[in-house]
Amino acid sequence: MDNDKFNELLKILFNNISDINSKKFEFSDFNINEVFHSINNVYSEMYKFVLLYNDYIFSTHSYGVDIKFSMIEVHTLTYIEDNPGITSTELVEYWHKSKSSISQILKRLEEHNLIRKEASIENKRFKLLYVTEKGKKVNDEHRKFDIVDVSKTLNSLQKKVSKNDILSFFKVINAYNEVILKDFEINN
């Protein structure tokens, strides 16, 4: 979609959204179709991005060992190393994932001897998570991989958009995360 068309769609969208939020908006067939198509055209790019990035997150990479790990697995390993003694419940809260999802990730990391569990002194039912020496090596390789990968991505993006556009994108992502988390709180 070219920039002029995109900007026109955004203009229609923003003009109508303020009316919808103030409850002054009257739906007519013309408005419904125009507004829906504007929203759909603008958001379809975001939907494509989310789906592609989701595929990217679950693609696997070798981080200095023979085993391949997904981005969520290796970032969980990093989070455990950065927060020694964290519990699975805390990981569920941090990642906004189900207990079973986090449990599967931890099981895989433990099976490959990247993490270990220790019973809490205060409450033996709670298992505290720590990274093993092998896990630290994998994590070091992961950090190097991410530095190179992010640098390549930013370099490629700067050939298409400005540095300020990239910074604005991340600012919007942060704000969008807050909106989504607030929606989860309200609706769950």
N, C-alpha and C positions, 0 to 999 in steps of 0.2 A: 504494500500500500504506500503510495507516495505521501510526502509530508503535507501537501495542501489538502488532500482528501482526509488524511488523519486529523489534521487541525480542524477541518470543518466538522467532522464527526464529533470531536471533543467539544466544540462550541455548541452544537445541538444538544449534546449530552449534558453539559454543565448548565446551559440555560434552562433545560427542563427539570433537572435534578433539584435545583433550588426551589422550584415551584412544588415539586412532589414532596420535599421535606417540609415545606410550610403548609401543606395540606390545601393549597389553593389550586392545585392542578386538576383540571377536568379532562378525563380520558375521552378521546374520540378515536374513531378508527384510524384517522390520519396520524394523530399523536402516538397511539399505541405502536403502529408499524414503524413510524419514523424513529421514535425513541428506542424501541426494541432493536431495530437494525443498527442504530448508532452504538448502543451498548454492546451488542453482539459483535460488531465489526471491530470495535476498540478492544474489547476483552478477549476476542479470539486470539489475538497475538499473545496475550498473557497466558491463556489456556495452553497454547502451543509451547510457550516457554516452560510452564510448570510441568507439562507432560515430558518434554525433552529433558529437563533437569532431573525429573524423577528417574528417568531411564539412566541418566548419567550417575546419579547417586547410587543406584543399585548395580551399576557395572562394576566389575572387579579389577583390582590391580595387585600386582606383586610388589610388596614393599620390602625387598631385601631377603625374602624367604621364598620357599617353593610354593607356598600356599597363597591363593589370591583372596583378598578381602574387599568387601564393599565399602563405600565411603562412610556409611553409618556405623559399620563395625569398627573401622579404624579410628573414626572420630570419637567413638565411645571409648576406645582404648586410650586415646589422647586425654579425654576428659577424666578418666580414672587416674591416669598418671598425674594430671594437674591437680587432682583432688583425692589424694590417697586416703583410703578409709571410707570412701563414699559407699552408700548402700544402693541396692537396686531400686528401692522406692524413690530415692533422690534422682536417679537416672530417669525414671518414669516421668517425674515432674519436670526435669530439665528438658528432655527430648519431646515431651507431650506425646508419648507412645504408650501403648497398652503394656500391662505387666508381662503378658505372654510374649510380646515382641521383644522387649528388653531381655527377658529370660532367654529367648532363643539366641540373641546376640551374645549374651554373657556365656551361655553354654558353649558356643562356637569358640569364643576367645579362650575359655578355660580348657577346652579339648585340645587346643593347639599350644597350651602352656604359655599363654600370653598374660593371663591374669591368675591370681590366686584369691581365695576367699578365706577370711579368718573370722571366727566367732567374736562378737563384741564382748568386752569385759563386763559391761553393764547389763547386757541382755544377750544371752547365748543364742537366742532365736535370730538375732540380727547378724547378717554376714557382711563384713566389711571387705571392700574390694581393693586390691593392690595389683600393680603391674609387676610382672616378673622381669628378670634380666633380659630374657628373650623378647618379652613385650616391649621393653625399653628400646631395644635395637630396631624392632619393627617400627616403633613409634618415631624414632629418629629418622628412619628412611621415609616414613610417611610425611614428616614435617618438611624434609628436603623436597620430596615429590610435590607437595602442595605449593611450596614457594616457587618452584619452577613452573608448575601448571598455572597458578594464578598469574604469574608474571607474563606467561605466554598469552593467556586469555586477555589480560589488560592491554597488552601490546596489540593484539588483534582488534580489540574494541576501539582503541584509539585511532585506528586506521579508518574507522567508520563514524565515530562520534567523538565529541570533545571530552576532555578530562572532566569538565564541569558537568556534562551530561552523565557521565559515569558516576560521579559523586552524587548527583541528584537521584539517579536510579537507586543507589544504596540508601539514600535518605528516605525515598518513597517505600522501599522494601521494609525498612525498620518501622515506619509508620503503619504500613499495611499489616505487619506482624502484630502490632499492638491492637489494631482494629479486629483482626481475626481472633486473637486471644480473648479480647473483651467479649466478642460474640460467643465464643466457647463458654465463657463464664456465665453469660446470660442464658444460653440455650441448653446447657448441660446440667 
